[in-house]
Amino acid sequence: MPFLPAAEPIILNGRAMGTTWSVKFLQPVPPLNPPTLHARIAEKLEQLEQQFSTYRPTSEVSRFNARPSTEWIAASPELVRVAADSRRLSARTSGVFDPTIEPLVRLWGFGAQRRTGNLPASAEIAAARARVDWRRLEVRVSPPAVRKTSPDLAVDFSSMAKGFAADAVSELLVSLGASHHFARVAGDIKTAGSHVWRTGIEQPSATANAPALAQVVNLAGHALSTSGDANNFFELQGRRYGHIIDPRTGAPVSGALASVSVIHASCAQSSALATALFVLGAEDGYNFAVRERLACLFIIRDGAAFKQRATPQFLKLTATTP
């Protein structure tokens, strides 16, 4: 689709899914009406929030979680797609990525209700872990449906849903003629077209008052997602607890790894893979990424400083991107 070469990118932004979103696009010929496009994007994100939010009691996910039935339940194509992709990544990572992590997320206070007071007891963690198993979530593509083989199974697709939303916004933009664009939902970014968009991977120690970039990346037709513990955590008794839970231990991930950034064709995949690699940790995550030929940047704590470790695919991609 041709675009107006002399024009600056049009910028739109808003709030949805409990976070911010922004879009930059080159005006196609004929041009799009920005307010109309803003409304279409907001409508799409509202639809996805009503499907995937664990904060809304009426969302599709919340209703599935609340229902104890082990029968097939009709589901939206979007939920079936995310559930199926999540299951595939769970199998690929031997369960390190697990969309049925919701009981542990809630127990540690990173869900709709924040935890107050002491840390969960060992018995509470064990009880929540017993409810987590991605193999108990089944998916049917046609007709689209999902079911749980255990009545108390509960899902949380947060690690993939915002990336999926960025992909959905990108698909909407392409369908309307804005083929060259940059779409961001929270920290998940999807670009399309031949135009090069310059963005940055944030230094984990950066704050709103002292922003800093670990690396600048040029994207053209790729997605970028970062997972880490810099923004969503609590501290208790001198120890930091991040929001990403390891299903193998039932506790927040701990270790030297500060963040993982993944470049991929799909933003849903880059988002979910970044979470899985963060759970795996600095060494196992890096080895997995190299073995799977993933383009990743690991930022690792080294005393009071940070060091970077990039996979060969990341170095190759960032070296060849204009």
Steps between C-alpha positions, in 0.01 A plus 500: 500500500658837399537769762555873507883521506536860617266474795604438860352189664157544653502421874202367695491388862262395774435267791370142495558165669619680814788666316584744221513447127641702213507478123715677244423460132582646162189632328396276213355625174213581537562621859324368809303715742694491833199539736315221320808277515545578871143386563556177306816420697330577832209276401733210415692532827177519701387177334827328593486631856151357538638166382828475693481719812531326836397828665150502348261246656296499179790434261515178301804380696347586840179317415699195387703506822190529719318212333584160655369302203736266316280505190595681180415872516450701182774762471594790276747426219744742666495316832537164327797628302679636807421186700630275221817707455554501878470123514753461219749723681437311824591175328801663334632624837408188700247698702721795590244713319160409644174687428332331799724696740204712623470341849863588574472849352200566724664344806801729471282808455576578136145445377184704539541506880832612645642298786550669835688378803731202511630282220301189403565199721662189352171312526319776308761490225480121477120512476511762224772312310285188503243690292753606235546270199466616140417144391163533678400774256364365172425690181272426207537708185177407321254583631712723727487386861713445810464276798670419828557141605523612864210707643725744689729581205539874434683675217686828469610590147663829601844391378367469145183712486657847468734379227201340331323836530790678329479245219124558475545877475765445233264275302228764527733772371605287203136421418424874490796579275756623758757239403801685643453539873618460859247365753568477874284356778672539839861400425417272208578642156400383152620668182398439141616615159839611375524819704762475776380591848758586763424384854690410814545220749478655845775468756349308796612765749334784308221698662248753375728774636820343369421315175781306339528263207707185501491482122335668203335269247374569149189300410348446157236230489594346835364490854687576822406402856683522832434313824659586832438589862573873489144636489268261683631380835475541875763502772466330836761454770772631271425262214353579160219287354419543130173421325629217280434168673699181440245216481772254602548663842173687543693817590610816318806457284824589676852521368743722316290542186344847485322488164467312172410664170385297200469602135260282302261516206204461740448727800292235677799267469762759596298588811448141614856395416643790699308380805607138451865596461488720809368205701773275361765745619822647369679176411221256414302772326796600285574139408136440407494816286817401315372148443168633369674767289318785674605865478538598866685746722555399863582773752662351808578656837871519571538648846376858480524500120354303209650296222346402168499166326351478152425187300659462155159554338455829687844621393435396142159665486604827661814517286306461174198715585543845338 
